[in-house]
């Protein structure tokens, strides 16, 4: 599973950008992308057999759905415009990781919080310190490690803009898993349990990073100084394909590539061959491959789109989730919904019979249940308070009840069903 988002660093150092001189000597991507077939009318019927599940942000909260968009569930409910959830991803064990504010959270596929931690601040190669709000997080396939990113505006020499600094920590929050002094680029995703791929600052190309701290340049798109920015890189699980967000702003397009060589464990790879660029208007982002590589998904202004055959430019794309964004594709399928609650109910309430006079007997008659209860208990009440020992279906009115109001509470239960409680109307005992 290629998990989107995140970045790398130690608690002491993180690389923000390679220099222009280094960028000028790096390899460039081969071929010009072919524009894919025009997308179809938005639909929720695309590739219903694709494995795994989509996790994404919608209305500031984390959601999960099948790859065709059905079965959508909201995993969090406290996201707001001021404090949104961001950057969800999932491991092979079914855990979902996302960030909110200054913390990274681990969630079950039903939304239960399994744990959280506040990642340590990181420092870039110029000594700038980063911390505060976590802008991206990505969990490793085995769930043991989480990459996280901070972002801040400052000036490096005369270059003033937002820079990113990143780290990789243990998922249990116990600390960094990088060697002292190790660093890597922005927006990495997991190629394997020990290798990530990331991008430098805009225009600086793609790099591979091996834990605990070795890195290598891969390729750029174009020639210095006219590089086309490549961001949010992800690699298919079988290592055959790469997808990136190519370009910036409204011109940003999700683009797929064929990988030449062994990206999982190899070195000195040839540049990837550019194959397809997705059509459309407005920015695209967050590419994500299906676990079996059968499709690619991405986000754009109107929601989440999915296209079968990532390297087949003739395959049309369809919108599968309206209004979603920041999509990632987990290998674990959407869990079955919890069983519907079946409650034992009263179809016809019983009648309170008898005269409310001292010495007379009050009884309940005529109850009709949705199914026959295993147990039925009674408690007679005097002015709403239990009458000691009055726990049968019939009650003989006593002198203590004069001027009081008598009622009865019935509790019915049956294994496998939710029990029910019913209380009769009060009747006043004559003095």
MOHUCOR-V396731 format. One record per run of one state. SS is the DSSP state (helix for helix, strand for strand, loop for the rest). FROM is the first residue (numbers start at 1). LEN is the number of residues. If there is no record, write none. Layout:
[[SS	FROM	LEN] [SS	FROM	LEN]]
This chain:
[[loop	1	2] [strand	3	1] [loop	4	5] [strand	9	1] [loop	10	4] [strand	14	1] [loop	15	5] [helix	20	6] [loop	26	2] [strand	28	1] [loop	29	1] [strand	30	1] [loop	31	3] [strand	34	2] [loop	36	17] [strand	53	6] [loop	59	2] [strand	61	5] [loop	66	7] [strand	73	2] [loop	75	10] [strand	85	6] [loop	91	5] [strand	96	5] [loop	101	2] [strand	103	5] [loop	108	5] [strand	113	5] [loop	118	4] [strand	122	3] [loop	125	4] [strand	129	2] [loop	131	5] [strand	136	4] [loop	140	5] [strand	145	12] [loop	157	2] [strand	159	12] [loop	171	5] [strand	176	1] [loop	177	6] [strand	183	1] [loop	184	2] [strand	186	5] [loop	191	4] [strand	195	5] [loop	200	6] [strand	206	5] [loop	211	3] [strand	214	7] [loop	221	9] [strand	230	6] [loop	236	5] [strand	241	6] [loop	247	2] [helix	249	3] [loop	252	1] [strand	253	6] [loop	259	14] [strand	273	5] [loop	278	6] [strand	284	6] [loop	290	5] [strand	295	6] [loop	301	2] [strand	303	6] [loop	309	8] [strand	317	6] [loop	323	2] [strand	325	6] [loop	331	12] [strand	343	1] [loop	344	2] [strand	346	3] [loop	349	2] [strand	351	3] [loop	354	7] [strand	361	5] [loop	366	2] [strand	368	2] [loop	370	5] [strand	375	8] [loop	383	2] [strand	385	2] [loop	387	7] [strand	394	3] [loop	397	2] [helix	399	3] [loop	402	3] [strand	405	9] [loop	414	4] [strand	418	1] [loop	419	1] [strand	420	4] [loop	424	3] [strand	427	2] [loop	429	3]]
